[in-house]
Amino acid sequence: MNDRRDEPAAIPADKHPAAPAAPAPLAPATAPERIVLLTGHYARPRVETVMAEIAGKRADGTTFEWDIVDVGVKVAALMTEDIIRRRVTIPDGATQIIVPGRCRADLDALAHHFGAAVVRGPDELVDLPQFFGRGQKKPDLSEHRLTIFAEIVDAAEMDVAGVVAKARVLAAAGADVIDLGCLPDTPFPHLADTVRALKAEGFRVSVDSASVDELRTGALAGADFLLSLNEDTLDLAREVASVPVLVPARPHDLDSLYRAVERMEAWGLPYLADPILDPIHFGFTRSVTRYQAFRDRFPEAPMLMGTGNLTELTEADTTGITATLLGICSELDIGAVLVVQVSPHTRRTIEEHDLARRIMYAAKRDGGLPKGYSGALSGLHDRRPYANTPAGIAEAAAQVKDKNYRIEVAEDGVHIYNRDVHAVGRDALEFFPQLGVETDGGHAFYLGTELMKAELAHALGKRYAQDEPLDFGVATPRGAEDLTRLRDAGHTLATRRQRKGGAKDDGPEDTSGDAAAAAGETPDPEGTDAP
């Protein structure tokens, strides 16, 4: 459904051959489901092919009838709400309208206009079968059962306002409890004020210290949790209302943790138990077995795992490490993790833990593997990196009649094509002599940027979509996008329009209006840029 070309003339609704000759009246209660797919001129043949393969059957066995409506633009993604309103006539009996995933329009307004539900489909045609449940249903990642403690390791060296500001950032990333790290031999005279300030803002707070005095100060100021107590310091738990995290009294001394737990249970007091995860080559594997041993002995005991000894002390991308550790937590019913986000390579680890806990919960709920729920923990390599095949791109390129460049990535490399050129390669710079943009700096800059993204996508095995940023999943922040409107023109197109005194960038003399100009730099979707 998503293609990047525009079409001058409106094309009326066209029923699929398999659709009934006489459509049923609009939306009677007993009428079969009738879906209308809106697309662009060049994408239409591929939509027809994919829908013929789907044959109106979902994975659950339910069936539907469908129509494909060419809205009359080449670039399906560039159809707007206004274009759809003006150009589209919905067949009688339509119960649902599907617009391309990258179409920016107010779907509620369109639903009101047409009197049928309007939904946004997938960004890429290759994902249409999955949209209809032929691959798998959209996973529900709304739930989890893991509490994230996010430690501010240098809280003692920050003022109260600074700690509160950082707590807001951590909470927005997914933290449930703000952990105040106390430093050995570093006074923390404003500890109580800090706890009270965080509590006043609604945060749950823990204090992390080896000093019983600091733990008592934090508890009396209102801290919800204390990290950590052991069998030698356990009496503090009977003085305060804070819930302690219990740890072994000495490294690897699991028996001491057992005794501490038994005393807390005898007192009838709440606790969390942490056998302590050690770094790799400092007892990591054996420390994992201690979590298993503890769970075997105390099947119902609430537990916590500190993940920082792996994420911070292993120089590797933390998404995979986090997923593995939270898989262990899921198997052992460990209900809390203490997360540290200090090293540059762990800058997004709170977000990673937040997503991983949802994936693990969903997979466990479904009795399945943690696979197919989200690709956002796979920052570098996509499971389905290509939206088209070399043959599919060649077919699309053969239909192009204008000078606008399209860029796609397939298994054999990066493709760039218009009516005159179809080049395939793997090095962005090598395309330059073939593109004829030596005298147009803005256009060359745009194409260079897109080709560089395409080169990276091909090298990494990632999905590439022209004018869209590469998706590195949870590893990079993504701002919210307004799905009701196209983005404003970018710098290269805006500059070009300014040079032309505001004229549309769609004339036959223009050689640089590629599906062009990044996010929003594309020419008018209704433009007639073909000679």
C-alpha positions in Angstrom: 0.0 0.0 0.0 2.9 2.3 0.5 4.7 3.6 -2.5 6.3 6.9 -3.1 4.9 8.2 -6.4 2.2 10.6 -7.3 -0.5 10.5 -9.9 -2.2 13.3 -11.7 -5.7 11.9 -12.3 -8.2 10.4 -10.0 -9.1 6.8 -10.6 -12.5 5.6 -9.5 -13.1 2.8 -7.2 -12.4 -0.6 -8.7 -13.8 -3.7 -7.3 -11.7 -6.8 -7.0 -12.8 -9.6 -9.3 -13.6 -11.8 -6.4 -16.0 -9.2 -5.0 -19.7 -9.7 -5.5 -21.2 -8.1 -8.6 -23.9 -6.5 -6.6 -22.6 -5.0 -3.3 -24.8 -5.3 -0.2 -26.4 -2.2 1.2 -24.3 -0.1 3.5 -23.5 -1.9 6.7 -26.5 -4.1 7.5 -26.0 -6.1 10.6 -25.9 -9.4 8.8 -23.8 -8.3 5.8 -20.4 -9.8 5.3 -17.4 -7.7 6.3 -16.3 -5.6 3.4 -13.0 -3.9 3.5 -11.8 -1.1 1.2 -8.0 -0.6 0.8 -6.9 2.8 -0.4 -3.6 2.9 -2.3 -1.7 4.7 -5.0 -1.3 4.1 -8.6 2.1 2.3 -8.6 1.4 0.3 -5.4 -1.9 -1.0 -6.7 -0.6 -4.0 -8.6 1.3 -5.2 -5.5 -1.7 -4.6 -3.3 -3.8 -6.7 -5.7 -1.2 -9.5 -5.6 -0.9 -9.6 -1.9 -4.7 -9.4 -1.3 -5.2 -12.2 -3.9 -2.8 -14.3 -1.8 -4.7 -13.5 1.4 -7.9 -14.4 -0.5 -10.1 -12.8 2.1 -9.3 -15.2 4.9 -7.8 -14.3 8.3 -5.8 -16.7 10.4 -8.7 -17.3 12.6 -10.8 -18.6 9.7 -13.1 -15.5 9.4 -13.6 -14.2 5.9 -14.1 -10.8 4.3 -14.7 -9.3 0.9 -12.4 -6.5 -0.3 -12.1 -3.7 -2.8 -8.9 -1.8 -3.8 -9.4 1.9 -4.5 -6.7 3.8 -6.3 -6.9 7.3 -4.8 -5.3 8.8 -7.9 -1.8 9.6 -6.5 1.4 7.9 -7.3 2.7 8.1 -3.7 0.2 6.2 -1.6 1.8 7.5 1.6 1.3 11.1 0.5 -2.5 11.0 0.1 -4.0 13.5 2.5 -7.4 13.7 4.2 -8.5 16.3 1.7 -7.5 14.2 -1.3 -9.2 11.1 0.1 -12.4 13.1 0.7 -12.4 14.6 -2.8 -11.4 11.6 -4.8 -12.7 8.5 -3.1 -16.1 7.0 -3.5 -16.5 4.1 -1.2 -18.3 1.1 -2.6 -21.7 0.3 -1.1 -21.6 -2.1 1.9 -18.1 -1.0 3.0 -17.6 -1.7 6.7 -14.0 -0.7 7.0 -11.5 1.5 5.1 -7.8 0.9 5.4 -5.4 3.7 4.6 -1.6 3.2 4.0 0.4 3.2 7.2 2.3 6.3 6.3 -0.8 8.2 5.3 -1.3 11.3 7.5 -4.9 12.0 8.0 -7.5 12.4 10.8 -9.0 8.9 10.7 -12.0 9.9 12.9 -12.9 12.7 10.5 -12.7 10.3 7.6 -14.8 7.7 9.4 -17.4 10.4 10.0 -17.3 11.5 6.3 -17.6 8.0 4.9 -19.8 6.4 7.6 -17.5 3.5 8.0 -14.6 2.6 10.3 -11.2 3.9 9.0 -7.9 2.3 10.3 -4.3 2.8 9.4 -2.7 -0.3 7.8 1.0 -1.3 7.9 3.8 1.0 6.6 5.0 -1.6 4.1 3.0 -3.9 1.7 5.2 -6.8 2.7 3.5 -6.6 6.2 -0.1 -6.6 4.9 -0.6 -10.4 5.5 0.5 -10.0 9.1 -1.9 -7.1 9.4 -4.7 -9.5 8.5 -3.5 -11.9 11.1 -1.8 -14.2 8.6 1.5 -14.0 10.4 0.5 -13.3 14.0 -1.8 -11.0 15.9 -0.6 -7.7 17.2 1.0 -8.5 20.6 -0.4 -6.9 23.7 2.5 -5.4 25.6 0.5 -3.3 28.0 1.1 -5.5 31.1 4.1 -6.6 33.2 4.8 -7.8 36.7 8.3 -6.5 37.3 9.1 -3.4 39.4 12.1 -1.3 38.2 14.3 0.3 40.9 16.4 3.0 39.1 19.4 4.0 41.1 20.8 7.5 41.1 24.3 6.5 42.1 25.6 10.0 42.8 22.6 11.3 44.7 24.8 12.4 47.6 26.7 14.8 45.4 23.5 16.3 43.8 21.3 18.9 45.3 17.6 18.1 46.0 16.3 19.8 42.9 18.8 17.9 40.8 17.8 14.6 42.2 14.1 15.4 41.7 14.7 16.4 38.1 16.6 13.2 37.4 13.9 11.1 39.0 11.4 12.6 36.6 13.5 11.5 33.7 14.0 8.0 35.0 10.3 7.6 35.8 9.4 8.8 32.3 11.8 6.0 31.0 10.0 3.4 33.0 11.3 3.4 36.5 8.9 2.6 39.3 11.1 3.3 42.3 13.8 5.9 42.6 16.8 4.5 44.4 19.1 7.0 46.1 22.7 5.7 46.0 24.8 6.7 49.0 28.6 6.8 48.6 31.1 5.4 51.1 32.9 8.2 52.9 30.7 10.8 51.2 28.4 12.7 53.5 24.8 12.9 52.5 23.4 15.6 54.8 20.4 16.3 52.7 19.3 12.7 52.4 16.2 13.2 54.5 15.2 16.3 52.6 15.8 14.5 49.3 13.6 11.6 50.3 10.8 14.0 51.4 11.0 16.0 48.2 10.7 12.9 46.1 7.8 11.6 48.2 6.1 15.0 47.9 6.2 14.5 44.1 4.6 11.0 44.3 7.7 8.9 43.8 8.3 5.6 45.5 11.8 5.9 47.0 14.5 3.5 48.2 17.8 4.3 50.0 20.8 2.3 49.0 23.6 2.4 51.6 26.0 0.2 53.6 25.5 2.5 56.5 22.7 1.6 58.9 22.6 5.2 60.1 21.9 6.4 56.5 19.3 3.7 56.0 17.6 4.7 59.3 17.6 8.4 58.2 16.1 7.5 54.9 13.4 5.3 56.5 12.4 8.0 59.0 12.1 10.5 56.2 9.6 8.2 54.4 11.6 5.9 52.1 9.6 2.9 50.9 12.5 0.5 50.6 16.0 0.0 52.1 18.9 -1.5 50.2 20.2 -3.5 51.9 20.0 -5.3 55.2 21.5 -8.6 56.1 21.3 -10.9 59.1 23.7 -8.7 61.0 21.7 -5.4 60.4 18.3 -6.9 60.3 17.0 -5.4 63.5 16.5 -2.1 61.7 13.6 -3.6 59.9 11.7 -3.9 63.2 12.2 -0.1 63.9 10.9 1.3 60.6 8.1 0.8 58.1 10.4 0.6 55.1 10.6 -2.7 53.3 14.2 -4.0 53.3 16.0 -5.8 50.5 17.9 -8.6 52.1 21.3 -9.7 50.9 23.9 -12.3 52.1 25.9 -11.0 55.0 29.1 -12.0 53.2 29.9 -12.6 49.5 28.3 -15.9 48.2 27.0 -16.7 51.7 23.6 -17.9 50.7 23.0 -19.5 54.1 23.1 -16.1 55.7 20.4 -14.9 53.4 18.3 -17.9 54.2 18.6 -17.1 57.9 17.7 -13.5 57.3 14.6 -14.5 55.3 13.5 -16.9 58.0 13.7 -14.3 60.7 11.7 -11.8 58.6 9.0 -14.3 58.0 9.0 -15.3 61.7 8.5 -11.6 62.5 5.8 -11.3 59.9 7.5 -8.4 58.1 7.6 -7.8 54.3 11.0 -8.0 52.5 12.7 -8.6 49.1 15.6 -11.1 48.8 18.5 -10.6 46.5 21.2 -13.4 46.3 23.4 -10.9 44.4 24.4 -11.3 40.7 28.1 -11.2 40.2 30.0 -9.9 37.2 31.4 -12.2 34.5 34.6 -14.0 35.6 33.9 -13.0 39.2 31.3 -15.7 39.9 28.6 -14.8 37.4 27.5 -18.3 36.5 27.5 -19.6 40.1 25.6 -16.4 41.2 22.8 -17.3 38.7 22.6 -20.7 40.3 22.1 -19.1 43.7 19.0 -17.4 42.5 17.7 -20.8 41.4 18.7 -22.3 44.7 16.9 -19.6 46.7 13.8 -19.9 44.6 13.8 -23.7 45.2 14.0 -23.2 48.9 11.5 -20.2 49.1 9.0 -20.7 46.3 6.8 -17.8 47.3 9.5 -15.3 48.5 9.6 -11.9 46.8 12.9 -11.4 45.1 15.0 -8.7 43.5 17.9 -8.9 41.1 20.4 -6.1 40.5 21.3 -6.2 36.8 24.0 -3.5 36.8 26.8 -6.0 37.4 26.2 -7.3 33.9 24.9 -4.3 32.0 27.5 -1.9 33.4 30.4 -4.3 33.6 30.1 -6.0 30.2 31.1 -4.0 27.1 28.3 -5.2 24.9 25.0 -3.8 23.7 22.8 -4.0 26.7 19.5 -4.9 24.9 20.4 -8.6 24.7 21.9 -8.7 28.1 18.8 -7.1 29.6 16.5 -9.5 27.7 18.4 -12.5 29.0 18.5 -11.3 32.6 14.8 -10.5 32.5 14.1 -13.9 31.0 15.8 -15.4 34.1 13.6 -13.1 36.3 10.5 -14.3 34.4 11.4 -18.0 34.9 12.1 -17.5 38.6 9.3 -15.2 39.3 11.6 -12.4 40.4 9.4 -9.4 40.8 11.9 -6.5 41.0 15.2 -5.4 39.4 17.7 -2.7 40.5 18.9 -1.0 37.4 22.0 1.3 37.1 22.3 3.7 34.1 25.7 5.2 34.3 28.1 4.1 31.5 27.5 5.6 28.1 26.7 2.3 26.6 23.8 1.8 29.1 22.2 5.2 28.4 18.9 3.6 27.5 18.8 0.6 29.8 15.8 1.8 31.8 13.8 1.8 28.5 15.2 -1.6 27.6 14.2 -3.1 31.0 10.7 -1.6 30.6 10.2 -3.2 27.2 11.9 -6.5 28.1 9.6 -6.9 31.1 6.6 -6.5 28.9 7.9 -8.9 26.3 8.7 -11.5 29.0 5.3 -11.1 30.6 3.5 -11.5 27.3 5.5 -14.5 26.3 5.0 -16.3 29.6 1.3 -15.4 29.6 1.1 -17.0 26.1 3.2 -20.0 27.0 5.6 -19.1 24.2 9.1 -17.9 23.4 10.0 -14.2 23.8 10.0 -13.9 20.0 7.7 -12.0 17.7 6.4 -9.6 20.3 8.5 -6.6 19.4 11.6 -5.9 17.4 12.6 -2.9 19.5 15.2 -4.9 21.4 16.9 -5.8 18.2 18.6 -2.5 17.5 21.0 -3.5 14.8 19.4 -6.2 12.7 15.8 -6.6 11.7 14.1 -10.0 11.3 12.5 -8.9 8.0 14.9 -6.3 6.6 13.6 -5.9 3.1 10.2 -4.5 2.0 10.7 -5.5 -1.6 12.6 -7.9 -3.8 15.0 -7.0 -6.6 12.3 -8.2 -9.1 9.7 -6.1 -7.5 11.8 -3.1 -7.6 12.7 -3.6 -11.2 9.0 -3.9 -12.0 8.3 -0.7 -10.2 11.2 1.1 -11.8 9.9 0.1 -15.3 6.7 2.1 -14.6 8.3 5.3 -13.6 7.8 8.1 -16.1 9.3 11.1 -14.2 12.7 12.3 -13.0 12.0 11.9 -9.3 14.4 9.5 -7.7 13.1 6.5 -5.6 15.4 4.6 -3.2 14.8 1.1 -2.0 16.9 -1.6 -0.3 16.7 -5.2 -1.3 18.9 -8.3 -0.6 21.2 -7.4 -3.6 21.9 -3.8 -2.4 20.7 -0.3 -2.6 18.5 0.6 -5.6 18.0 4.2 -6.9 15.8 4.8 -9.9 13.7 7.2 -12.0 12.7 7.1 -15.6 16.2 7.4 -16.9 18.3 5.6 -14.3 18.1 2.3 -12.3 21.4 1.8 -10.4 22.1 -0.9 -7.8 25.1 -0.8 -5.5 26.3 -0.9 -1.9 28.4 2.3 -1.6 26.4 5.5 -1.5 29.3 7.6 -3.0 29.5 5.4 -6.1 26.0 6.5 -7.2 26.9 10.1 -7.5 28.3 10.2 -11.1 25.1 8.5 -12.4 22.6 11.0 -10.8 23.2 14.2 -12.7 22.9 16.4 -9.6 26.3 18.1 -9.8 24.9 21.6 -10.1 22.1 21.2 -7.5 23.7 21.2 -4.0 20.4 20.8 -2.1 19.3 17.9 -4.2 22.7 16.2 -4.0 22.7 16.7 -0.2 19.3 15.1 0.1 20.2 12.1 -2.1 23.5 11.7 -0.3 21.7 11.6 3.0 19.1 9.1 1.9 21.7 6.9 0.1 23.9 6.8 3.2 20.9 5.7 5.3 20.2 3.0 2.7 23.8 1.9 2.7 23.7 1.5 6.4 20.4 -0.3 6.3 21.7 -2.8 3.8 24.9 -3.4 5.6 23.1 -4.0 8.9 20.1 -5.8 7.6 17.6 -3.2 8.6 14.4 -2.0 7.1 14.8 1.1 5.0 12.1 3.5 4.0 12.8 6.6 2.0 12.4 9.9 4.0 12.0 8.0 7.2 14.7 7.7 9.9 16.3 4.3 10.4 14.6 2.5 13.3 17.1 1.3 16.0 14.3 0.3 18.3 14.5 1.2 22.0 18.2 2.1 21.6 17.3 5.6 20.3 14.6 7.9 21.4 11.7 8.4 19.0 9.5 11.5 19.3 5.8 11.3 18.9 4.6 11.9 15.3 1.4 13.6 14.3 -0.3 11.0 12.2 -3.0 13.4 11.0 -0.9 15.5 8.7 2.2 15.4 6.5 5.3 16.9 7.9 6.4 20.3 6.9 8.8 20.7 4.0 12.4 20.1 4.9 15.4 22.3 4.2 16.2 21.3 0.7 12.7 21.5 -0.7 11.9 24.7 1.2 15.1 26.4 -0.1 14.3 25.3 -3.7 10.7 26.6 -3.4 12.0 29.9 -2.0 14.3 30.2 -5.0 11.3 29.7 -7.2 9.3 32.3 -5.4 6.9 29.8 -3.9 6.1 27.9 -7.0 5.1 24.3 -6.7 8.0 21.9 -7.1 6.3 19.7 -9.6 7.0 21.1 -13.0 8.4 19.1 -15.8 11.6 21.0 -15.8 12.3 20.0 -12.2 14.8 17.2 -11.9 15.0 17.2 -8.2 11.6 16.5 -6.8 12.4 13.0 -5.8 10.0 11.2 -3.7 12.3 13.5 -2.5 13.2 15.7 -0.1 13.1 14.1 3.2 10.2 14.0 5.5 7.9 16.4 4.0 10.2 17.5 1.2 8.3 15.5 -1.3 6.5 17.3 -4.1 2.8 17.8 -4.1 1.3 14.4 -4.1 -1.1 15.5 -6.8 1.6 17.2 -8.8 2.3 16.3 -12.4 6.0 16.1 -12.3 6.2 13.7 -15.2 7.0 15.2 -18.6 
